[in-house]
Amino acid sequence: MVNERESVTAKICAFVRAWHSNRARHKIYDDYLAYDMLGKEEYDNIYDLISGGLDGTMQFSKEDTEQIISEYFAPIPLSRIHFNESRLADFAKENGKIQYVICGAGSDTFSFRNDNEDIEVFEIDHPDTQRYKLEKIRELEWNIRRNVHYVPVDFEKERMCDKLLAAGFDTEKKTFFSILGVTYYLTLDVFTDTLKQMAELSALGSAVVFDYPIKTGRFPRRVERLELMTEALGEVMRGGYDYNDVSRALYGLGFQIDTYMPPEKVQKEYFDGRADGLKAFENVSLISATYTAGYDYE
């Protein structure tokens, strides 16, 4: 199972959403509350971390820093959150009253941007990370809506299923599960255990969305450099998955892939024609799958 402790890379992803929303003329995804949620001090700290080469051993110019953000850190978070929330909007329109489970919610701001009262939101995260977020929300004096539930889970000691059920999760209601940015650091077996818990909770017609890195023999230069950057931050990527293995894992749990976007489709959908140099990562795919059959957990 995934141990969703707050990480530096998660903070960088939150920074990217704020940076893009504040600066981009043509937005891939507009998280207009990201900057407020992150706060000026943390936003500036992440910018300084990147401009200092992540380890403080160098100092990039403003132009070089923004090039690094655009080339290495922005493309993956922006494309996957657009894909995820577009799919969520369609899912809610099709099914009426639904549940939305955000695994590793971090600084996600959906619950404050959402105006659809038919979406019951469950934010899952490590207790320390969630406590920090709730303190930020209190400082901002934002009102937490009645259809939003914060579910702290210590994955080393607790099961996501048990904690969700205790928080009021309804196994009879169709649910949209989002698990973004975690497959990079997990073996497929460990990630499959996460999907298994989702299947265990899912009513027929529920859905899951995630991104994953493709397993290839030789990575392009940009992919190799991003792996080195994350390793320098103490977060080691695991090399990726093969699509056939991913599809078999989903099928074995009762999920059918309804949307598959390999890198070339991600590029065409979100990045073609842009003048700012943003390009899809060469090894990242997006998947949406629907739960269509019961799973035998014995």
PyMOL commands that set and color helices and strands:
alter all, ss='L'
color gray80, all
select helices_A, chain A and resi 8-23+34-38+40-51+62-73+75-95+110-113+127-140+160-166+183-185+188-201+221-232+243-252+263-271
alter helices_A, ss='H'
color red, helices_A
select strands_A, chain A and resi 98-103+119-125+148-152+175-179+207-213+255-261+284-291
alter strands_A, ss='S'
color yellow, strands_A
deselect
rebuild
show_as cartoon
